[in-house]
């Protein structure tokens, strides 16, 4: 199947605003479904995490003209023992109609630029073992596979 080429002059990246939240919820839900999850996030969750007094996330949206077609959600990380800040690209999503046209690559680049602007020395991203397309894209973008250093634990609160 031939994918139509994207007019890169029409492609823009910026931080999400509250006006983007309804469309952002649709894309978050689509990414969750892609990963066999069911999204339960609500508008109030986005307001708290992106706009609150201590924003927890940075979300960069990709748009063509005024239509949102993708996003990257960034979370802070740290390696305290090394005095390093990092960013986890927690979500990376591009609408199916716009995949394979460089939008995801550009969102990765925008995420790296944001991390640099935040004084970070590293960026992480992960994907499911079965998502070989994403793994190839991350390697092509300059990411390296990171060895897992043991089990992780969590506690519900």
Secondary structure by P-SEA (a helix, b strand, c coil): ccccccccccbbbbcccccaaaaaaaaaaaaaaaacccccccaaaaaaacccccccbbbbbbbcccccccbbbbbbbbcccccbbbbbccbbbbcccccccaaaaaaaaaaaaaaaaacccbbbbbbcccaaaaaaaaaaacccccccccbbbbbcc
